[in-house]
């Protein structure tokens, strides 16, 4: 069961990485400043997401889906760890 949870977390991490790359491509395609700001300046990515929702919606939702998969993996790992603890 632990391999399933580790696998879910790894797959979710890969999905988040893909969504992040798609988001940066969308930001750089709008302007080089949006792209660089999204990488180096805090909260610029959030501003870009709000101002360019039509372009940034799909990468954002992909990142959220990846986060949900990671969360399921973490919950499974916690449930498994909690059920295998030895009580004194």
C-alpha positions in Angstrom: 0.0 0.0 0.0 2.9 2.3 0.7 4.0 2.0 -2.9 0.6 3.1 -4.1 0.8 6.2 -2.0 4.3 7.0 -3.0 3.3 6.4 -6.7 0.3 8.8 -6.3 2.6 11.5 -4.8 5.1 11.1 -7.6 2.4 11.2 -10.3 0.9 14.2 -8.7 4.2 15.9 -8.5 4.8 15.3 -12.2 1.4 16.6 -13.1 2.1 19.8 -11.0 5.4 20.2 -12.8 3.7 19.9 -16.2 1.0 22.5 -15.1 3.8 24.8 -13.9 5.6 24.6 -17.2 2.4 25.2 -19.1 1.7 28.2 -16.9 5.2 29.7 -17.5 4.7 29.1 -21.3 1.5 31.1 -21.1 3.1 33.9 -19.1 6.1 34.1 -21.4 3.8 34.1 -24.5 2.0 37.2 -23.1 5.2 39.1 -22.3 8.8 38.3 -21.3 8.2 40.5 -18.2 5.2 38.4 -17.2 7.3 35.2 -17.5 10.3 36.5 -15.6 8.0 38.1 -13.0 6.2 34.8 -12.5 9.5 33.1 -11.8 11.3 35.7 -9.7 8.8 38.0 -8.1 6.3 36.8 -5.4 2.6 37.0 -6.2 3.2 38.0 -9.9 1.9 34.6 -11.0 -1.3 35.2 -9.0 -1.8 38.6 -10.6 -1.1 37.0 -14.0 -3.7 34.3 -13.2 -6.3 36.9 -12.3 -5.6 39.2 -15.2 -5.2 36.5 -17.9 -7.7 33.9 -16.7 -8.6 32.8 -20.2 -5.0 31.8 -20.9 -3.9 30.6 -17.5 -7.1 28.7 -16.5 -6.0 25.3 -18.0 -2.5 25.2 -16.5 -3.9 26.3 -13.1 -6.5 23.6 -13.1 -3.9 21.0 -14.1 -1.8 22.1 -11.1 -4.8 21.8 -8.9 -5.5 18.3 -10.1 -1.9 17.3 -9.4 -2.2 18.8 -6.0 -5.3 16.7 -5.3 -3.5 13.5 -6.4 -0.6 14.4 -4.1 -3.1 15.0 -1.2 -4.7 11.6 -1.8 -1.2 10.0 -1.6 -0.4 11.8 1.6 -3.7 10.8 3.2 -3.2 7.2 2.2 0.3 7.3 3.7 -0.9 8.9 6.9 -3.7 6.3 7.2 -1.2 3.5 6.6 1.3 4.9 9.1 -1.4 5.4 11.7 -2.8 1.9 11.4 0.7 0.2 11.7 1.8 2.0 14.8 2.5 -0.3 17.7 0.8 0.7 20.9 2.5 0.0 24.2 
